Amino acid sequence: METLLQDVRYALRMLVKKPSFTAIVVLALAIGIGANTAIFSVVNAILLRPLPYKTPDRIAMIWMTNPKLGIDQDWHSYPNYTDYKEQNQVFEDMAAFNDRSYNLTGTGEPVRVMGAWATASLFSVLGVDPAQGRAFSVEEEEPGKDRVVVISHGLWQRRFGGDAGVIGQPISLNGVDRTVIGIMPANFAFPQKDTELWVPSGLSPQRKQGRSSFFLKSVGRLKPGVTVAQAQSDMGAIGDRLDEQYFRSGYTANIVSLHEQETGKVRPALLVLLGAVVFVLLIACINVANLLLARAATREREIALRTALGAGRFRLVRQLLTESALLAFMGGIAGLLLAYWGLKALVALSPGNIPRLDQVGIDSRVLGFTFAISLLTGFVFGLVPALQASKPDLNETLKEGGRGSAGGVKGRRVRSLLVVSEIAMSLILLICAGLLIRSFNRLQKFDLGFNPNNLLTMRVQLSGSKYRENKQFVDFYRQLIERMESVPGVQSVGATSSIFLSDTPQSTNFTIEGRPIFTDAERIEVPLDAVTTDYFKVMGVPLLRGRIFDDRDQIGTPLTVIVNETFARRFFPDEDPIGKRFMYGEPQEGETPDWRMIVGVVADMRRTGFDKEVRPETFLPQNQFPDNALTIVARTASNPANFANALRSEVWAIDKDQSVFKIETMDETLSEMTSQRRFNMLLLGLFAAVALILAAVGIYGVISYSVTQRTHEIGIRMALGAGQRDVLKLIVGQAMQMAFIGVAIGLVASFFLTRLMSSLLYGVSATDPITFAVISLALSGVALGACAVPARRALKVDPMIALRYE
């Protein structure tokens, strides 16, 4: 211990003597360690920290696969859910639920609150009890007995001021009074992170009997010792039997652990970012190792004297590693501070759909990670210089003016090898960032099929006793659109059930008049959305054939429908679809089919997102297919955000109890859709830029040191007749040789490693040759620029002065 303290004291004295050297090393390490700490904090909170439920590893989601639509997480019908629950051998219990939003009124300004309806088993399956009050019972699932609600801790604090007296009191949800019976713990939010209340399912007997009515999700608690794979085997067999008996559409069960469900979409991006910051840290370590090697050359005489006086190699290595450990420790402290500040910016820039982002922070596990990585870093960057410096050539070093091992050929080779390594790693990071940038640019330039400029959207969902009949829905939205269009600066207004389709939109199969019913292999589902007459005009969607909806399309008139181009091309490839008829579902014996005539074909819209195929789609007139919940779309003459308050006021002018929510411009909507990709691109681009700077600094340092060490050699060459061109070729050639070798190694490694990020790319191959070529040339150019200053200094060497100095 006494010897260790001596080493520490001596190391501190040596670092204090060289404050500029110490500061540069600590800064380089702080950047690498800080970036690793920040990203690990996110990985820890999202991927490593257990979910806030009882034995969360035993909780799994039960989905239905829908191969016709390419959906592997589709919803269930209630009969399917009960069959799974009763026939399985792997789950202790299961619960059914789904998301739903509610108008909360009677306690201030109307607000839209995200909630969920569920069976009473939901809370026991998750293993979470209310912090106050109780959960609802099985009896309260029945219609008429379901007028109760459990609220979240956040809603309780925000809306009711944390008043415990709210339990037992009624609140109005969608115009229906429900009694508050429980308040959940502060960290509970299921199924979404913004879910703030839960109500009993209250399903009618008719809805419970619809085998083909897919409207619910399911979660279950596995029996002890049962794995997800075993559950998949058991539930898959049940799903196959149900499909064979009722559907013949390839439906089956898909079991996903709840942790995978919540984190699966962000895991690839987080792991890529974690790999990127590890590369940044390694590059920083390489630079520090090169600095230590250069510094070792100035300490050769000191180390040689200590060796001559009896110090063993182990003792010298330990002393040098102690200095490296101190540098790493100081870099770790500085990195922790950088991570603390960086996390705030990281969370602020992160897209809102990343789960548990609010839990990201510096905890004991993160502190342990930072300590461990600091020690490892000290060992990584300190070992090679320590081993190199601890073997001095005593005869050469102790001679006046002698140059020892650290400055010799072997030392130059070690430094060159380190630079080649950091160039290769920098190239990998730059190529990954380049692929993401190209992918994001493809998304930005993609034709959505409509004009997104100057569009404002807002969601209105009618609720309350005043809105029970279809005519009331139609009259409200007709009046609302007329009022909104009278607002100065508003050019046109329309409405639709949904602008963009979710993975599980409202959809159904259909039958074309005069054709056989689709076989099981041919049958597909199509979404059906209600739209107002001017919706396509407002959105700027071209009409390709026929007409748009107008006053002819009313309740009581012949049913009409508009289809998109993909629908027309797929089902009417060689004929005009205008005037053709189809019905949703299949004709039933003894019933008159509800045939709908196709009156128009509109251009395709990318309503399923940027990176998915366009689906066959159908649109129904709101006047014939009234929907109580519509998204209002207004095209304005200027910045649409400036019209939000005026347009919202028009809703309240008609009915002050209706909430208006999801108010955003189309630009904001599209930005949110690409926010995850943008976030990945920005972070990886930032890390790649840091790596590029470090690589340039590394090349500069090695070449600059080489010029200093070879001053005598350069002087001799010039004295013997070498011109400036020859000297330039010597210096630049050394730098570019390292660059070309590093680029070659990096290209080979990138060819394999970039395949790991294929899921993050859109419209760009993971081995895109343009990206590989451009980045390689750019990095080679940076390497050439990095050696420019040392090369200029070499050209200014005076042969006489160089020879006299030596």
C-alpha angles and dihedrals in degrees: 000000000000090000091049091052089050089052091050093049092047091047091052091051092050092049093047090052089059104041096161092051091047093048093050093049094046091049093050092048092044090057093051097041093041093052091049092048093049095049092042089053089058093044090048094052096043108030107021106034112087119244115262095254135099109277091343093188088072095056119095139171118238113212136172119234117227107194094178090065095032091244119142095180106050127151130261135237116237094249090052090050093052091047091052091047095049100039103042124101099196109060127074090204142342135211133201123215146144139194122263135167123224138200105236109202139161096056101075132301113005111262134184112236126192112231144151137231115218147163116265091253093069096091095045091048089053091042095231126127126196114270088223131018120357144290122252121271134232089257090058091060089076119098110261092024095063099083093119133099139196114210133203124252090244094053090046091054098040102041103026102030093240091292109165088203090075088085107097092021124114125243126186117242116180088341093306121113114232127179118236107234103165148016119214125222118275096255097048119108120148139198092359129020089241096049107127107171142027129207132183116269095246093188118179120236089249093055091048090058099054104109093181096041103103108192111127141072126214138212128184143188113233121226115254112283095014115127127211089248091056090047090051091053094049097042092041090059090051091048092051091052092049092048092049091048101043115010118018089200102115094261116157140149125282117195118202125177112243091239091054089046093056099039106025096095095051099037097086092050093046093049091049090050091047090052089049094054090047087057090049090052092048090051090050089050090051091052091049090048089054090050090051091049090052090047090049089061089061090050097049095107091048092050092043091053091049089050092048089051091056107272110149124226093249090054092051093047090050091051093049092045089051089058090048091049091052090051090049091048091052089045089051093053091048090044091053090055091048090049092051091054093038093053091061090055091042093054091044092053096042120106115255094240095071107110122239093002089144089065095059112118147113108291135159093279091052091047090051090049091051092049092048095046090048091055092045091048092052090052094045098051095033103048101070095046090045093052091044095049096043092068104064123172097239096196095051098037097049091050112097107262092007120147118219136203099290091061097039134092094282092052091051091050092052092050092047091050090052092051091049088054094052092047090053092049092045090052091053092052093045092050091049090050091045092053091051092048092051090046092051092048089054089054093048092053095045117123107239094191093244138063109261096185119116095358123145121191132192134171123232123182116184116222139161136068092295092068112057104114130067092236090059090055092049094047094048095052094042090054092044094052091048091051093046093050089056092060109108111254095023109117102185141345133206138162139217139178090243135354095198124031122235121220087264107035126170100281143148141179122262145203126224116223114251094016131097117265109270115265120240089262093050100041116108135166123243126199117244119205130179114230134181122240097264098039097106091045091052092049093046093237111158119238106227100183139002122000142303123247118287141159091304090072103077138133106284096026124102110292116256138189140187120215133196126247093259091056092049094046094048101045102026103032097152103028142055109267093203108111094016117124137214137166132219111250122001130302113267122213112258094017128102110240116242096228116190120204119224106234100168147019119210130191119269119270124201091238093148092060136266099293103044134082119262110256128214102266137190131201126201129200111257088223091062099031103035117197122192092208118058138161111233115219118196126183112208136194093235141007103346093209089070090064098053098097094044094050093045089052089058090061092051091045087064097038123359092197095064117096123221116208144163090044107176143133119255088245089058091048093051091044090054091050090057097034095105092051091045091050092050091048095049095048096044090044090052093050091046091051091051089049091050092051092048091049092050090049090049093052091046092049095050095045092044092051090045091054090051092049093045098047091111092049092048090049091053092048092050092045088053092053106274111151129219090262090058092049091047090050090050095052099037091043091057091051096044092046089059091044095051093047091048092047091049092051091044092051092053092047092045092052089065103029098051089062087072090067098048091115090060094056131085125194092350129095118236086235096043105170094209092056092046093049098044094046092047092052092045093051091047088052091051090051090051091050092048092060094047096091096047089046092053089050090052091053090057094056111127107218094212094051092044093051094043090051091052 
